[in-house]
Amino acid sequence: MELYSARICPFAERTRLVLVEKGIEHEHVEVDLSDKSERFMEVSPYGKVPAIMHNGVALYESAIINEYLDDVFPEPALSPADPVLRARGRIWVHYCDDKFLNDYYPLLTGSDADARDDLRGRVLDHFHFIDEHGLGASSDNGPYWFGAAPTLVDFAYFPFFERLPAWSHYRSISIPSECRRLKRWIAAMWMRASVQEIANSADYYVEHYKGYADAA
Ligand SMILES: N[C@@H](CCC(=O)N[C@@H](CS)C(=O)NCC(=O)O)C(=O)O
């Protein structure tokens, strides 16, 4: 197993977390995204991290890689057994990629001050929506999306919440106090050994996102 990754990349981190959670041995290839090798472009035709090469098969797109890893390395299972919950989990990963991130990143990188106020409101709406309809729907018996044990959904979202200190620093946004489930989820995720092994400090993100935030 080869993993093509970049330290700053939240999508690559999704896959790194799953590799550690499952104890999958792999070779870590750190990619310089400003100087992509031919080998990397073969494994990752979109030119994006993460990508993996496993048994001669190249795969890319973090959500798809993570489902593959859960299929091929079933222990510990990182998807609910119930097909309905599995489908709901996929909807939540799609929500992250298709809705939440469409407002979250522009809030940091967008240039217009009015647009920024609008985006801040939308991101706060996402926090409330996740708290009520994501964690609120199924986390009665534990802090994670589907209760007592973490699943691919938790690892899909966490890297973006790990980076929240940069948004707080540059865009004055934080988790509203009434989003208690979301706060409990973030705290539970920080306790995991995989997160402690991989996560970067708040200062790291403040420093590394400075260029994006200042350019706006
Ligand atoms: N949808 C992709 C997004 C991956 C992505 O955007 N990766 C960024 C780094 S965070 C990247 O490799 N960018 C390089 C480029 O676009 O040239 C996934 O989930 O894997």
Ligand as a Chemical Component Dictionary entry (heavy atoms), coordinates in Angstrom:
data_LIG
# 
_chem_comp.id                   LIG 
_chem_comp.type                 NON-POLYMER 
_chem_comp.pdbx_formal_charge   0 
_chem_comp.three_letter_code    LIG 
# 
loop_
_chem_comp_atom.comp_id 
_chem_comp_atom.atom_id 
_chem_comp_atom.alt_atom_id 
_chem_comp_atom.type_symbol 
_chem_comp_atom.charge 
_chem_comp_atom.model_Cartn_x 
_chem_comp_atom.model_Cartn_y 
_chem_comp_atom.model_Cartn_z 
_chem_comp_atom.pdbx_ordinal 
LIG N1  N1  N 0 -12.381 15.590 -3.844 1  
LIG C1  C1  C 0 -10.997 15.325 -3.533 2  
LIG C2  C2  C 0 -10.320 16.617 -3.102 3  
LIG C3  C3  C 0 -8.812  16.436 -2.902 4  
LIG C4  C4  C 0 -8.103  17.789 -2.970 5  
LIG O1  O1  O 0 -8.700  18.842 -3.303 6  
LIG N2  N2  N 0 -6.795  17.769 -2.672 7  
LIG C5  C5  C 0 -6.006  18.973 -2.836 8  
LIG C6  C6  C 0 -5.161  19.289 -1.605 9  
LIG S1  S1  S 0 -6.142  19.607 -0.198 10 
LIG C7  C7  C 0 -5.018  18.773 -3.960 11 
LIG O2  O2  O 0 -4.415  17.724 -4.092 12 
LIG N3  N3  N 0 -4.833  19.812 -4.777 13 
LIG C8  C8  C 0 -3.829  19.799 -5.800 14 
LIG C9  C9  C 0 -4.286  20.424 -7.068 15 
LIG O3  O3  O 0 -5.510  20.617 -7.241 16 
LIG O4  O4  O 0 -3.429  20.719 -7.898 17 
LIG C10 C10 C 0 -10.919 14.251 -2.438 18 
LIG O5  O5  O 0 -11.862 14.130 -1.645 19 
LIG O6  O6  O 0 -9.913  13.511 -2.397 20 
# 
loop_
_chem_comp_bond.comp_id 
_chem_comp_bond.atom_id_1 
_chem_comp_bond.atom_id_2 
_chem_comp_bond.value_order 
_chem_comp_bond.pdbx_ordinal 
LIG N1  C1  SING 1  
LIG C1  C2  SING 2  
LIG C1  C10 SING 3  
LIG C2  C3  SING 4  
LIG C3  C4  SING 5  
LIG C4  O1  DOUB 6  
LIG C4  N2  SING 7  
LIG N2  C5  SING 8  
LIG C5  C6  SING 9  
LIG C5  C7  SING 10 
LIG C6  S1  SING 11 
LIG C7  O2  DOUB 12 
LIG C7  N3  SING 13 
LIG N3  C8  SING 14 
LIG C8  C9  SING 15 
LIG C9  O3  DOUB 16 
LIG C9  O4  SING 17 
LIG C10 O5  DOUB 18 
LIG C10 O6  SING 19 
# 
